[in-house]
Structures are given as C-alpha cells and as structure tokens.
Amino acid sequence: MPTTDDDLLVFAAEEDAPAAQPAAAPEAATWRVLVVDDDAFVHKVTEMALQGVQLDGKRLHLDHAYSGVEAKVLLQQHADTAVVLLDVVMETGDAGLQLLRWLRGEHHNHLTRVVLRTGQPGDAPEREVMLRDDINDYQPKSELSARRLVTAVLRALEGWRDLSALAKERDCALLLLDIRGFESLAARLESQRTFALVNKLFEHIVPEIHAEHGIIDKYLGSGFLALFPTQPDAAVRAANRVLERVEALGRCGPDEGGLSEPVQLNIGIHWGPSLPGGVATDGAPQVREGVDSLSVGAQLERLTRQFDARLLVSGALVQRLSPETARSAQAHYTLAEVREQNL
C-alpha cells in the first residue's frame, strides 16, 4: 500500500540503545539538530523524515544522543545547537526534563529550541511542562507524522535563527496570547477534542503572527508568546489580524472549516528589553535580568478579563505606535493603555 509524507511515524518497542558515536563535523552552512532518545528506531525514522530538509538554503546536521547524560556532553561541545528533539523517559523516568532544566538553568541556554517528544504523555502533561520548563513545542509520538515533524523542526529552526538575531537587538514588542476560559473548556471536552481544537486554532492564527514578521518564542499550552523586534506597530497589526481571524472562524461551522467550539482570546502587548526566558508554574514569567518586560506582558494578558477587553497594551508600547495604528486598533477592539506602575 503506498504511503504519503503524512503517514504516522511508527515508534517501535524500546530496545537496547547503542552507545553514542562522536558526531562528524558538520558541513559548512548547516543547522545543527540534536536527537535525544534511548530508542535507536526513533533516531532512524527521524533521519528518514528529515532527509533533504532545508531552511534558507542550509541543510540539517543531526547529532545523536541516547541518554540525558550523553546529550549534556554534546550540548556543552556544540553551542550552535539550534534545536533539540527531546524524549522524556530514558535512563530515568524524567531524564529529558532534567536535561532541559540543566540546559535552561545551569547552562544558561535560553536560545536553543526544545521540541519535547514523548510516547508516554502521562509522564509529562503538556500544559504543566510547557509552563514550568520553557519547552518550545510538544509532540506526542502517537500523533506525530513525518509532515508534522518536519513542520515542527522548521518552525523551531526559524525561531532559533530569529531569536539569535533578536538577542543583539534587546528591545522588542512582546505579545502574549491565551484562550479565554480554557480551563472550563478543557474540563467540558475530552482531552483529544481539546488538543484538536487548540491545534486547529493555532493553525489559523500563527500564520497571522508570521505575516507581520513575529517570532513565536514558545507555546504555552492554551496560548503562546510572540516577539516583534523593532516593530511595535507590527505587534498590534498582528493582534488585529488574529482577532479578526477568530471572529471569521466563529461565523463558520465545523463543516465550513470553522472551529468545533466558540473561542475567545486575550492578548497583552508590551514594549521593552527581553530575551527568551522561562515561565513559572502559575503562568507568570520568571523574572531575570533582561526579561522583566515579559512579566508586564503577562500581567496585561491577565488584566484583559478585568477590563473585559480582548487587547491590552502598555504605555511603553502606546508611545511607540503610529497614530494610524492606534486609531485602527481602537476602531475594531478595546485597546486599553495600562501604565506599568499600575500593574
């Protein structure tokens, strides 16, 4: 029976993992991707799925580690690792998460994009680990197709490329988006339907972020953080596009390409110095030097409920908006200016 590039990757039962081999030096102009999994078959199907993939004319170079310990050595050796495809359960039940906490904590690496892949989702609930551990994407192996793997890797590579450039810029607009009332929605729907709803929503609205040259820094279960370097107007335009898109989806039934459930969004936008950073278990960003503005953006997103607004922006952002952009936003949505000292 013929197969397609969207066939599900088949993850076989675990077998004894071979010892990691020293990685050959990558060719010039390649993207370095680290595959971390104790199942040799996963490494093989990953290589097959990513064969020939390119971004900006550069091919992928895959490094392989079969344990968290081996991965740590490779990450110390190769500071240019752009993406880590990370399993959770390896030499211990949480070896992958321990590696991630080392990467973000002791190793102080907040640029490398981490795509969590697990065959045992119960050991790593999506929303909890993405909020707590600064994971950039989450792909259950049981639902991972070749096409979705390629898309996830390309998206992660684009993020690493753009965030590496952003690290030199310092100031940017931070847009935090969340689905209003997600907890009650998830409680009403079974997990598979909730996952499908969020995925379909993101498929529609993430392109609107990219259309305004926004960078998705991380997905937060029911939302995401997007960055807009040097373009405050672009962040508001992207928010407008996203809200208009959701309104259009609400006018369509599922048979017409709409969502299976009505969805409303909360968006907060702030302008300030920021580098990629982690998020605490309650959803509040961890404050570190250079990322205080992330706390402001997160608080703005939460205050949308108090103001009954879909979009809130900080005074620092308003000061940098063109009059035309501000008028356009106010004409369509409640655009409330909130001073940072009031947060």
TORTI-204912 format. One record per residue (C-alpha): residue in one letter; x, y, z. Coordinates in Angstrom, 2 decimals. Each point is the difference from the previous one (the first is absolute). Example, Ala and Ser with C-alpha at 12.3 -4.5 7.8 and 13.67 -1.06 7.14 Angstrom:
BEGIN
- A/12.30/-4.50/7.80
- S/1.37/3.44/-0.66
//
This chain:
BEGIN
- M/0.00/0.00/0.00
- P/1.52/3.34/-0.97
- T/0.97/2.41/2.75
- T/0.01/3.78/0.14
- D/2.15/2.55/1.74
- D/-2.75/0.38/2.56
- D/0.06/-3.65/1.11
- L/0.46/-0.39/3.73
- L/3.50/-0.71/1.17
- V/0.00/-3.44/1.63
- F/1.79/-0.16/3.34
- A/0.90/-3.60/0.80
- A/0.50/-1.55/3.43
- E/3.17/1.14/1.71
- E/3.17/-1.98/-0.54
- D/3.51/0.25/1.37
- A/1.41/3.31/-1.17
- P/3.42/0.05/-1.65
- A/2.69/2.15/1.49
- A/0.09/3.54/-1.41
- Q/2.55/0.47/-2.73
- P/2.11/3.13/-0.33
- A/-1.76/2.30/-2.45
- A/1.80/0.70/-3.23
- A/0.72/3.66/-0.63
- P/-2.99/1.53/-1.79
- E/0.35/1.46/-3.44
- A/0.22/3.75/-0.30
- A/-3.32/1.83/-0.02
- T/-2.12/-2.59/1.83
- W/-2.46/0.08/2.88
- R/0.97/-2.18/2.96
- V/-2.85/-2.10/1.42
- L/0.48/-2.33/2.99
- V/-2.18/-3.13/0.20
- V/-0.23/-1.28/3.59
- D/-1.77/-3.34/0.45
- D/0.95/-3.40/1.42
- D/-1.77/-1.84/-2.84
- A/2.25/-0.56/-3.03
- F/-3.05/-0.38/-2.24
- V/-1.11/3.55/0.83
- H/3.38/1.28/-1.20
- K/-0.39/-1.91/-3.27
- V/-3.51/1.21/-0.82
- T/0.96/3.55/0.96
- E/2.89/-0.08/-2.45
- M/-2.29/-1.34/-2.70
- A/-2.67/2.65/0.61
- L/2.50/2.89/0.03
- Q/2.09/-1.16/-2.95
- G/0.37/2.81/-2.51
- V/-1.68/2.65/2.19
- Q/1.49/3.48/-0.47
- L/-0.55/3.50/1.36
- D/1.52/3.08/-1.63
- G/1.98/-2.30/-2.27
- K/1.66/-1.76/2.95
- R/-0.40/-3.73/0.68
- L/-0.38/-1.69/3.37
- H/2.82/-1.68/1.91
- L/-1.32/-2.54/2.52
- D/1.87/-0.88/3.18
- H/-1.17/-3.04/1.98
- A/-0.14/-0.68/3.74
- Y/-1.62/-3.02/1.66
- S/-0.19/1.38/3.54
- G/-0.22/3.29/1.83
- V/3.62/-0.37/1.08
- E/1.23/-0.39/-3.59
- A/-2.15/2.92/-1.12
- K/1.51/2.24/2.67
- V/3.50/-0.71/-1.32
- L/-1.02/0.83/-3.58
- L/-1.74/3.22/1.04
- Q/3.12/1.10/1.86
- Q/2.10/-0.75/-3.06
- H/-2.28/1.69/-2.52
- A/-1.31/3.42/0.99
- D/-1.47/0.34/-3.49
- T/-2.63/-2.73/0.55
- A/-3.16/1.62/-1.32
- V/-2.62/-2.64/0.83
- V/-0.27/-2.92/2.42
- L/-2.55/-2.76/-0.70
- L/-0.34/-1.31/3.53
- D/-1.49/-3.18/1.46
- V/-1.12/0.02/3.65
- V/0.45/-3.58/1.21
- M/3.53/-1.29/-0.55
- E/2.47/-1.16/2.68
- T/-2.52/1.32/2.55
- G/-3.68/0.85/-0.19
- D/0.72/3.72/-0.26
- A/3.47/0.03/-1.56
- G/-1.15/2.27/-2.83
- L/-1.51/2.58/2.32
- Q/3.11/-0.08/2.21
- L/2.11/0.70/-3.10
- L/-2.26/2.90/-0.93
- R/0.24/1.55/3.47
- W/3.79/-0.30/-0.16
- L/0.03/1.61/-3.47
- R/-2.12/2.98/1.07
- G/1.38/0.23/3.55
- E/3.64/-0.96/0.53
- H/0.93/0.32/-3.66
- H/-1.91/3.31/-0.42
- N/-1.09/-0.86/-3.52
- H/-3.38/1.55/-0.81
- L/0.47/0.17/-3.77
- T/0.17/-3.66/-1.02
- R/-3.54/-1.08/-0.97
- V/-1.26/-3.13/1.77
- V/-2.67/-2.22/-1.57
- L/-1.19/-2.54/2.55
- R/-0.94/-3.40/-1.46
- T/-1.43/-2.62/2.29
- G/-1.74/-3.31/-0.42
- Q/-1.35/0.20/3.57
- P/-1.85/3.34/0.28
- G/-1.14/-0.83/3.52
- D/3.58/0.43/1.17
- A/0.17/3.52/-1.44
- P/-3.37/1.78/-0.12
- E/0.20/2.54/-2.80
- R/-1.17/3.22/1.65
- E/1.88/-0.65/3.25
- V/3.39/-0.69/-1.55
- M/-0.26/2.75/-2.60
- L/-0.80/2.57/2.67
- R/2.58/-1.24/2.49
- D/2.91/-1.11/-2.12
- D/0.30/2.46/-2.93
- I/-0.82/-2.57/-2.67
- N/-0.64/1.49/-3.44
- D/-2.14/-2.75/-1.51
- Y/-1.61/-3.28/1.05
- Q/-0.61/-2.95/-2.33
- P/-1.47/-3.28/1.32
- K/1.61/-2.84/-1.95
- S/-3.36/-1.70/-0.47
- E/-1.22/2.98/-2.02
- L/3.25/0.96/-1.72
- S/0.08/-0.32/-3.79
- A/2.98/0.62/-2.28
- R/-1.59/3.21/-1.21
- R/-0.66/1.25/3.53
- L/3.57/-0.83/1.01
- V/1.42/1.97/-2.93
- T/-2.32/2.92/0.77
- A/0.99/-0.02/3.68
- V/3.72/-0.07/-0.82
- L/-0.26/2.79/-2.60
- R/-2.04/2.12/2.40
- A/2.57/-0.57/2.74
- L/2.91/0.83/-2.33
- E/-1.66/3.23/-1.06
- G/-0.46/0.90/3.64
- W/3.65/-0.69/0.83
- R/1.18/1.99/-3.02
- D/-2.17/3.02/0.77
- L/0.53/-0.07/3.76
- S/3.77/-0.17/-0.46
- A/-0.27/3.23/-1.96
- L/-2.43/1.45/2.54
- A/2.44/-0.63/2.86
- K/2.14/2.77/-1.48
- E/-2.92/2.41/-0.34
- R/-1.17/0.02/3.66
- D/-3.30/1.93/-0.35
- C/-3.08/-1.55/-1.59
- A/-3.77/-0.31/0.24
- L/-1.20/-3.01/1.99
- L/-3.45/-1.38/-0.84
- L/-1.52/-2.52/2.42
- L/-3.14/-1.77/-1.16
- D/-2.26/-2.40/1.87
- I/-3.37/-1.69/-0.57
- R/-2.55/1.56/2.34
- G/-1.61/-2.53/2.32
- F/2.22/-2.82/-1.21
- E/-0.17/-1.94/3.28
- S/-3.78/-0.27/-0.09
- L/0.10/-0.82/-3.70
- A/2.51/-2.80/0.58
- A/-2.04/-1.33/2.91
- R/-3.07/-0.24/-2.23
- L/1.76/-1.68/-2.93
- E/2.00/-3.21/-0.01
- S/3.75/0.47/-0.35
- Q/0.17/-1.11/-3.64
- R/-2.68/2.51/-1.06
- T/1.70/2.76/1.99
- F/3.35/-0.76/-1.62
- A/-1.58/0.01/-3.47
- L/-1.78/3.31/0.67
- V/3.16/1.77/1.17
- N/2.02/-1.39/-2.90
- K/-2.56/1.15/-2.55
- L/-0.19/3.44/1.58
- F/3.78/0.38/-0.09
- E/0.09/-1.16/-3.61
- H/-2.22/2.97/-0.84
- I/1.50/2.74/2.16
- V/3.75/-0.70/0.05
- P/0.32/0.93/-3.72
- E/-1.48/3.40/0.90
- I/2.88/0.50/2.45
- H/2.55/-1.06/-2.61
- A/-1.60/2.30/-2.60
- E/1.06/2.97/2.17
- H/3.51/-1.47/0.49
- G/-0.73/-1.16/3.54
- I/2.03/-2.77/1.61
- I/-1.76/-2.69/2.05
- D/2.33/-0.35/2.97
- K/-1.94/-2.72/1.79
- Y/-3.37/-1.72/0.16
- L/-1.71/0.08/3.39
- G/-2.60/-2.72/-0.32
- S/-3.02/2.24/-0.61
- G/1.97/2.90/-1.42
- F/3.41/1.23/-1.03
- L/2.60/2.75/0.30
- A/0.92/1.84/-3.21
- L/2.78/2.58/-0.41
- F/0.16/2.88/-2.47
- P/3.50/1.49/-0.24
- T/0.14/3.77/-0.60
- Q/-3.60/0.12/-1.33
- P/-2.58/1.04/2.63
- D/-2.65/0.69/-2.67
- A/0.45/-3.52/-1.37
- A/-1.00/-1.53/3.35
- V/-3.30/1.92/0.07
- R/-0.67/-0.77/-3.66
- A/0.62/-3.69/0.72
- A/-2.41/0.12/2.96
- N/-2.63/1.60/-2.26
- R/0.51/-2.70/-2.62
- V/-0.25/-2.78/2.58
- L/-3.21/1.38/1.56
- E/-1.57/0.54/-3.41
- R/0.92/-3.54/-0.98
- V/-1.62/-1.43/3.12
- E/-3.14/2.04/-0.64
- A/-0.15/-1.40/-3.54
- L/0.43/-3.55/1.30
- G/-2.86/0.58/2.41
- R/-2.31/0.80/-2.90
- C/0.70/-3.40/-1.59
- G/-1.13/-3.40/1.15
- P/2.41/-2.95/0.27
- D/-1.17/-1.26/-3.40
- E/1.02/3.35/-1.50
- G/3.48/-0.04/1.45
- G/-0.91/1.74/3.27
- L/0.81/-1.10/3.53
- S/-1.98/-2.69/1.81
- E/-0.45/2.31/3.01
- P/-0.29/3.82/0.31
- V/3.29/1.52/1.11
- Q/0.93/3.41/1.38
- L/3.56/1.24/0.46
- N/1.82/2.28/2.44
- I/3.03/1.91/-1.28
- G/2.47/2.21/1.88
- I/2.84/1.90/-1.70
- H/2.95/1.82/1.55
- W/3.15/1.65/-1.35
- G/3.27/-0.45/1.85
- P/3.33/-1.81/0.30
- S/-0.37/-3.75/-0.20
- L/1.79/-3.22/-0.72
- P/-1.64/-3.46/-0.17
- G/-0.83/-1.19/3.50
- G/-1.86/-2.51/2.10
- V/-3.47/0.05/1.48
- A/-0.96/-0.98/3.53
- T/-2.58/-2.63/0.87
- D/-2.76/2.57/0.51
- G/0.53/1.38/-3.50
- A/1.92/3.07/1.19
- P/3.32/0.47/-1.79
- Q/3.15/-0.48/2.03
- V/1.64/3.39/0.47
- R/3.67/0.11/-0.84
- E/2.28/2.79/-1.09
- G/-1.14/1.05/-3.48
- V/-3.45/-1.62/0.15
- D/-1.97/2.17/2.48
- S/-2.20/1.21/-2.88
- L/-1.33/-3.54/-0.39
- S/-1.64/0.35/3.41
- V/-1.74/3.18/-1.15
- G/-1.30/-1.67/-3.15
- A/-1.32/-2.98/1.96
- Q/-1.76/2.26/2.49
- L/-1.61/1.95/-2.86
- E/-1.35/-3.23/-1.47
- R/-1.53/-0.93/3.37
- L/-1.51/3.49/0.45
- T/-2.05/-0.37/-3.18
- R/-2.53/-1.87/2.13
- Q/-0.25/2.86/2.49
- F/-0.45/2.59/-2.76
- D/-2.21/-2.33/-2.06
- A/2.34/0.74/-2.91
- R/1.50/-2.25/-2.60
- L/3.14/2.08/-0.46
- L/2.00/1.97/2.58
- V/3.26/1.83/-0.67
- S/2.46/1.72/2.30
- G/0.78/3.71/0.05
- A/3.50/-0.79/-1.22
- L/-1.47/-1.54/-3.16
- V/-2.60/2.74/-0.56
- Q/2.77/2.61/-0.02
- R/1.62/-1.81/-2.94
- L/-3.12/-0.63/-2.08
- S/-0.75/2.11/-3.03
- P/-3.29/1.95/0.37
- E/-1.40/-1.93/-2.94
- T/0.61/-3.39/1.63
- A/-1.45/1.12/3.32
- R/-3.14/1.39/-1.67
- S/-0.43/-3.18/-2.06
- A/0.21/-2.22/3.06
- Q/-2.40/2.13/2.04
- A/-2.50/-0.02/-2.85
- H/-0.29/-3.78/0.14
- Y/0.84/-1.06/3.55
- T/0.35/1.32/3.51
- L/3.59/1.25/0.05
- A/0.68/0.94/3.62
- E/3.23/1.71/0.98
- V/1.24/-1.26/3.37
- R/2.92/1.72/1.70
- E/2.68/-2.33/1.31
- Q/-0.08/1.56/3.48
- N/-3.64/-1.08/0.35
- L/0.76/-3.69/-0.59
//
